[in-house]
Amino acid sequence: MKIAIIESVASSPHIETAGEIALSLKKYNDVSFFWAGYNLPWNDWELPFYLKLLGGSYNNKIKKFKKILSNQGIVIDEPILNVDYDRIFRWSNSFNGNLKSLKKYKYDNSYLGAGAASSIISYFKNEKVDIEKYNKEIKNLLLSSAIVYERTKKYLKKNKIDKIYTFNNRFATCYPIICAANSLKIKTIRHERGSKKNRYELYDKDVHDLELTKKNFDFYWKKNKNKNKLSSSKKFFYDKLKGINTNDTLSKSYISSQIKDHLPKLPKNKRIVTFFTSRDYEKASIVDMEFDQIKIFKKFKKIVSNFKDIHLVIRVHPSLSKYKSYDDEEWMSFSNKNTTVIQSYEKHDTYSLLFRSDIVVTYTSSIIVESAYFGIPSISLGEFWWTGLKIAEEPKNFNNLNKMLSGKYKFRKSNKLNCMKIANYFLNYGIKFKYYSPKTFTRGKFLNEYISWKPYYIILLEKSGFINLIKKIISYI
């Protein structure tokens, strides 16, 4: 089988994962590597300007990477240079619309605008980003997207590839690779991070496909033959309460900056119903995922207001920042005498609030799995990867929701086995690296060599200890 690894993102560990896949497949396949990400006006992962001034370059990194792969017998295919730039330029400059129309903007019958929308939402962390304000960025996103699409499509046609592997499936410079393969009916496998830094995962569908994720809960549960499977899955939930990272993730636990047992003043003579928000921009940036948390919440709040014995608490998704976010401003508009809003930066204890609540409600916040596991009456208003697993109540309509909030409704027991399957999945999913040895989540050795964006002279200065000396001097100033 003729397989191509096609990439446009040079950051670690994604480019090293591409190398891992290439070496894993070469024994039984004809494997080649094609880089589609050179000389683009927009990169989703970019070096800071000051590092570029020092000579840093992702182009250097890709050159080193290609050389290593070539030495291992992987065919390195030449760049595709002769694409129709005039057509691409006209298309990218013809866009004139809002975010919704950007997601539907087509090139060669592919929704490349959806990838551009994903990138701009992720970059500004705002699902309502002002498209008109960032007109230049949008044009560059579309331009880059169409360039990657044309390069990939020409490459695939020229080399008669049977299957491709590529990173993720949603950003402006990644999504067009998949669109080009789809247009030619070529099988695509996506790669992403695994549950731990020493693992990566492969997906034969969209990385964010909800049904695929559900199937993986069962797959990894059956795959795990460890006799401690149950106890480690239970421990997952108790570790979350303590703020212990359940795997070696990039970020700190959000509760690390919260004050234990610290809660706002809440009425003692009313039922406490807590709505835990999810981050709008994270879901809105996923290609093809419908998301309208605020719209559903407004209907939910209207129903809650009919019950005089309920006090509503809105817990905005916590942040490690000390400052207000865009989300805070939006959610604070719902604050009144019957509704307490806890903003993202406030240090109130999330888990004390969870156990103080009579009912926990969310749209797509994963805390619903935790509340259900601990036996707290839980209601899920949105469709996500726990939907249909009998973990939380899922009202069929708003009349059904009204009954659940009435105080007379008998909540069913959560399916704790399914909760533990989810815990097991997030502890164990992915394939262990064989050729790549990660040191951190963003740095490691591929075939015992760091593939760096750094120019040779900086590496020499680091090895000599000069860089560390400069850092020490600066620290004393």
C-alpha positions in Angstrom: 0.0 0.0 0.0 1.2 3.5 -0.9 1.0 5.7 2.2 1.8 9.3 2.7 2.3 11.3 5.9 1.2 14.8 5.1 1.8 17.6 7.6 1.6 21.4 7.9 2.3 21.8 11.6 5.9 21.7 12.8 5.4 22.0 16.6 6.2 19.2 19.0 5.1 16.5 19.6 3.0 16.5 16.4 5.8 16.5 13.9 7.6 13.8 15.8 4.4 11.8 15.9 4.3 12.0 12.1 7.8 10.4 12.2 6.7 7.8 14.6 3.9 6.8 12.3 6.1 6.7 9.2 8.6 4.4 10.9 5.9 2.2 12.3 4.4 1.7 8.8 7.5 1.4 6.6 8.1 -2.4 7.1 5.0 -3.4 5.2 4.2 -0.3 3.1 5.6 2.2 0.7 5.8 5.3 3.0 6.6 8.8 2.0 6.5 12.2 3.8 5.2 15.4 2.3 5.4 18.8 4.0 2.6 21.2 2.9 3.2 23.9 5.4 6.0 26.0 4.0 5.8 29.8 3.2 2.3 30.3 4.5 0.9 33.7 5.5 -0.7 32.1 8.6 0.6 29.3 10.8 -1.5 28.0 13.6 1.6 27.3 15.6 4.1 30.1 15.2 7.4 31.0 16.9 7.3 34.3 18.9 8.8 37.3 17.0 11.8 37.6 19.3 12.8 34.0 18.7 12.7 34.6 15.0 15.0 37.6 15.5 17.5 35.2 17.2 17.4 33.0 14.1 14.7 30.6 15.2 12.8 28.9 12.3 10.4 26.1 11.9 11.9 25.7 8.4 15.1 24.6 10.1 13.3 22.1 12.2 11.5 20.6 9.1 14.8 20.3 7.3 16.4 18.4 10.2 13.3 16.2 10.5 13.3 15.4 6.8 17.0 14.4 6.9 16.4 12.0 9.8 13.4 10.4 8.0 15.4 10.1 4.8 18.2 8.3 6.7 15.7 5.8 7.9 14.5 5.0 4.4 11.4 7.2 4.3 10.9 8.8 0.9 10.8 12.6 1.2 8.7 14.1 -1.6 9.5 17.4 -3.2 7.4 20.5 -2.6 4.5 21.3 -4.9 5.2 24.8 -6.2 3.0 25.3 -9.3 -0.4 25.9 -7.8 -2.8 28.5 -9.1 -2.0 31.4 -6.7 -4.1 33.9 -8.7 -7.2 31.8 -8.2 -6.4 31.2 -4.5 -5.8 34.9 -4.0 -9.1 35.9 -5.7 -11.0 33.4 -3.6 -9.5 34.4 -0.2 -10.1 38.1 -1.0 -13.7 37.5 -2.1 -14.9 36.6 1.3 -17.2 39.1 2.9 -19.4 37.9 5.7 -19.8 37.0 9.3 -18.5 34.0 11.3 -21.5 31.8 10.3 -20.9 32.5 6.6 -17.2 31.9 7.1 -17.9 28.3 8.3 -19.9 27.7 5.1 -17.4 29.3 2.7 -16.4 26.8 0.0 -13.3 26.3 -2.1 -13.5 23.6 -4.8 -16.7 22.3 -3.1 -14.9 21.9 0.3 -15.7 24.0 3.4 -12.2 25.4 3.9 -13.8 28.4 5.7 -14.7 26.0 8.5 -11.0 25.4 9.2 -10.3 29.1 9.1 -13.2 29.8 11.5 -11.7 27.1 13.9 -8.3 28.8 13.8 -9.6 32.3 14.4 -11.9 31.2 17.3 -9.0 29.3 18.9 -6.5 32.1 18.4 -8.6 34.7 20.1 -10.4 32.2 22.4 -13.7 33.8 21.5 -16.6 32.1 19.7 -18.0 35.5 18.7 -14.8 36.9 17.3 -15.4 40.1 15.2 -14.6 38.9 11.7 -14.7 42.5 10.3 -12.2 43.7 12.8 -9.8 40.9 11.9 -10.3 41.1 8.1 -6.5 40.8 7.4 -6.2 37.7 9.6 -9.2 36.1 7.9 -7.8 36.7 4.4 -4.4 35.1 5.5 -6.2 32.2 7.0 -8.2 31.5 3.9 -5.1 32.1 1.7 -3.1 29.6 3.7 -5.9 27.1 3.8 -6.4 27.1 0.0 -2.6 26.9 -0.6 -2.4 23.8 1.6 -5.4 22.3 -0.1 -4.0 22.8 -3.6 -0.6 21.5 -2.7 -2.1 18.4 -1.1 -4.5 17.6 -3.9 -1.8 18.0 -6.6 0.6 15.8 -4.6 -2.0 13.1 -4.1 -2.9 13.0 -7.8 0.7 13.0 -8.9 1.8 10.2 -6.6 -1.4 8.0 -6.6 -1.5 7.7 -2.8 -3.8 5.0 -1.3 -4.0 6.4 2.3 -2.8 9.4 4.2 -2.0 10.2 7.9 -2.1 13.8 9.2 -2.5 15.8 12.3 -5.9 16.7 13.8 -8.7 17.8 11.5 -9.9 21.3 12.4 -7.4 24.1 12.0 -7.0 26.3 8.9 -3.7 24.6 7.9 -4.7 21.0 8.8 -8.4 20.7 7.7 -7.6 21.3 4.0 -5.3 18.3 3.9 -8.3 16.1 4.9 -10.6 18.0 2.5 -8.2 17.4 -0.4 -8.0 13.6 0.4 -11.8 13.4 0.8 -12.3 15.1 -2.6 -10.2 12.2 -4.1 -11.9 9.6 -1.9 -8.5 8.7 -0.3 -8.7 7.1 3.2 -7.5 9.5 6.0 -6.2 8.7 9.5 -5.8 11.5 11.9 -3.3 11.6 14.8 -3.4 13.5 18.1 -2.0 13.4 21.6 -2.8 10.4 23.8 -3.8 10.3 27.5 -0.2 10.8 28.6 2.9 12.5 27.1 4.3 9.1 26.0 1.3 8.2 23.9 -0.4 9.3 20.7 -3.7 8.3 19.3 -5.0 7.5 15.8 -8.5 8.2 14.5 -10.2 6.9 11.4 -12.9 9.5 11.8 -13.0 13.0 13.1 -10.9 13.4 16.2 -13.9 14.9 17.9 -16.5 12.4 16.6 -18.8 11.7 19.6 -19.9 8.3 18.6 -16.3 7.2 18.0 -15.3 8.5 21.4 -18.1 6.4 23.0 -16.9 3.3 21.2 -13.4 4.0 22.5 -14.7 3.9 26.1 -15.7 0.3 25.6 -12.6 -0.5 23.5 -10.1 0.7 26.1 -12.2 -0.9 29.0 -11.9 -4.3 27.3 -8.3 -3.7 26.3 -7.3 -3.0 29.9 -6.5 -6.3 31.5 -5.0 -4.9 34.7 -6.6 -6.3 37.8 -6.6 -2.8 39.3 -8.7 -1.4 36.5 -11.7 -0.8 38.8 -9.7 0.8 41.6 -7.7 3.0 39.3 -10.9 4.2 37.6 -12.5 5.0 41.0 -9.3 6.8 42.0 -9.6 9.0 39.0 -12.6 10.7 40.5 -11.1 11.2 44.0 -7.9 12.5 42.5 -10.0 15.2 40.6 -11.4 16.3 44.0 -7.9 16.8 45.3 -6.8 18.7 42.3 -4.3 15.9 41.3 -3.7 15.7 37.6 -5.1 12.4 36.5 -2.5 12.2 33.7 0.6 14.2 32.9 -1.3 17.0 31.2 0.0 20.3 30.0 -2.0 22.5 32.4 -2.5 22.7 36.2 -5.7 21.7 37.8 -8.1 24.6 37.9 -8.8 24.1 41.6 -5.1 24.6 42.4 -5.8 28.3 42.8 -9.1 27.9 44.7 -9.7 28.1 48.4 -10.9 24.8 49.9 -14.5 25.0 51.2 -14.8 28.6 50.2 -18.3 29.4 48.8 -20.4 32.5 48.3 -23.2 33.1 50.7 -26.2 30.9 49.6 -29.7 30.7 51.0 -30.3 27.8 53.4 -34.0 27.6 52.9 -33.8 27.0 49.1 -32.7 24.2 46.8 -29.4 24.9 45.2 -29.3 24.2 41.4 -25.9 24.8 39.9 -25.2 25.3 36.2 -21.6 24.6 35.4 -20.7 26.3 32.1 -18.4 24.9 29.5 -16.0 27.0 27.4 -17.9 28.2 24.4 -15.0 28.8 22.2 -13.5 25.3 22.6 -16.6 23.6 21.3 -17.4 26.3 18.7 -13.9 25.9 17.2 -14.6 22.2 16.4 -15.5 21.8 12.7 -19.1 20.5 12.2 -20.0 20.6 15.9 -23.2 22.5 16.7 -23.0 24.5 19.9 -25.4 27.0 21.4 -25.0 27.0 25.2 -26.4 30.4 25.9 -29.6 29.8 23.8 -30.3 26.6 25.8 -29.4 28.2 29.1 -31.9 31.0 28.6 -34.7 28.5 28.2 -33.4 26.6 31.2 -33.3 29.7 33.3 -36.8 30.7 32.3 -38.0 27.3 33.7 -36.0 27.6 36.9 -37.5 31.0 37.6 -40.9 29.4 38.0 -39.7 27.6 41.1 -39.6 29.9 44.1 -37.8 27.3 46.2 -34.8 27.2 43.8 -31.7 29.4 44.0 -29.6 29.2 40.8 -25.8 29.3 40.9 -23.9 29.7 37.7 -20.3 28.5 37.9 -18.4 30.0 35.0 -15.7 27.6 33.8 -12.8 28.3 36.1 -9.6 29.9 34.9 -6.1 30.2 36.4 -6.2 33.9 35.4 -6.7 36.7 37.9 -8.7 38.7 35.5 -12.2 38.7 34.1 -12.8 37.0 30.8 -15.2 37.5 27.9 -17.2 34.6 29.4 -17.5 36.3 32.7 -19.1 39.4 31.2 -21.6 37.4 29.3 -22.7 35.2 32.3 -22.8 38.1 34.7 -25.7 39.5 32.8 -27.9 36.7 34.3 -27.1 37.7 37.9 -30.0 38.8 40.1 -31.3 38.2 43.7 -32.3 34.6 42.8 -29.1 33.8 40.8 -25.5 33.8 42.0 -22.8 34.0 39.3 -19.3 32.8 40.3 -16.9 34.2 37.8 -14.0 32.3 36.2 -11.2 33.9 38.3 -13.0 33.7 41.7 -11.5 31.3 44.2 -14.7 29.6 45.3 -14.2 25.8 45.7 -15.7 24.1 42.7 -16.1 20.7 44.4 -17.6 22.2 47.6 -20.1 23.8 45.4 -20.7 20.5 43.6 -21.6 18.7 46.9 -23.5 21.7 48.2 -25.8 21.5 45.1 -29.2 19.7 45.2 -29.1 19.4 41.4 -26.1 19.8 39.0 -26.9 20.9 35.4 -24.6 21.5 32.5 -24.6 21.8 28.7 -21.3 20.2 27.8 -19.1 20.4 30.9 -17.5 17.1 31.8 -18.0 17.8 35.5 -21.4 16.2 34.9 -19.7 12.8 34.9 -18.1 13.5 38.2 -21.3 14.7 39.8 -23.2 11.6 38.5 -20.5 9.3 39.8 -20.8 10.8 43.3 -24.6 10.3 43.2 -25.6 14.0 42.9 -28.8 14.4 40.8 -27.4 15.5 37.4 -29.0 16.9 34.3 -27.3 17.2 30.9 -28.8 19.7 28.4 -26.4 19.3 25.6 -25.2 16.3 23.5 -21.7 15.2 24.2 -19.7 12.0 24.7 -21.7 10.9 27.8 -25.0 11.2 26.0 -27.0 8.0 25.9 -24.8 6.3 28.5 -27.3 6.6 31.4 -24.9 8.8 33.4 -27.1 11.9 33.7 -30.7 12.7 33.1 -31.3 13.9 29.6 -34.6 15.7 29.3 -36.3 15.1 25.9 -38.0 18.5 26.0 -38.5 21.4 28.3 -41.7 20.0 29.8 -39.6 17.0 30.8 -37.0 19.3 32.3 -39.7 21.2 34.2 -40.7 17.9 35.9 -37.0 17.1 36.8 -36.7 20.5 38.6 -40.1 20.2 40.4 -38.7 18.7 43.6 -40.9 15.6 43.2 -39.0 13.9 40.4 -37.1 10.7 41.4 -33.7 10.8 39.7 -32.5 7.4 38.5 -29.2 6.1 39.7 -26.3 6.9 37.5 -24.6 4.1 35.6 -21.3 4.1 37.6 -19.8 1.4 35.4 -20.0 3.8 32.4 -18.5 6.6 34.5 -15.6 4.3 35.3 -15.2 3.4 31.6 -14.8 7.1 30.9 -12.3 7.5 33.6 -10.4 4.5 32.3 -10.4 5.9 28.8 -8.9 9.3 29.9 -6.2 7.5 31.9 -5.2 5.0 29.2 -6.1 6.0 25.6 -3.4 6.1 23.0 -0.5 4.1 21.6 2.9 4.2 23.3 5.7 5.9 21.4 8.5 3.6 20.2 10.8 6.0 18.3 10.0 9.3 20.1 10.9 9.8 23.8 9.1 12.8 25.3 10.6 14.7 28.1 7.7 17.1 28.5 4.4 17.5 26.7 6.1 19.8 24.1 9.7 18.5 23.9 11.4 15.2 23.4 13.9 13.2 21.4 13.1 11.5 18.1 15.5 8.7 17.4 17.6 10.0 20.3 17.9 13.5 18.8 16.1 16.8 19.6 14.6 18.2 16.4 14.8 21.9 17.3 13.8 25.2 15.6 17.0 26.6 17.1 19.9 27.7 14.8 23.2 25.8 15.3 25.0 28.7 17.1 22.3 28.8 19.9 22.6 25.0 20.4 26.4 25.4 20.7 26.0 28.3 23.2 23.5 26.1 25.2 25.9 23.2 25.3 28.8 25.5 26.4 26.7 26.7 29.3 26.8 30.3 28.0 23.0 30.6 27.8 22.5 29.5 31.4 25.2 31.9 32.5 23.3 34.8 30.8 20.0 33.7 32.5 21.7 33.7 35.9 23.2 37.2 35.3 19.8 38.5 34.3 18.1 37.0 37.4 20.5 39.0 39.6 19.9 42.3 37.9 
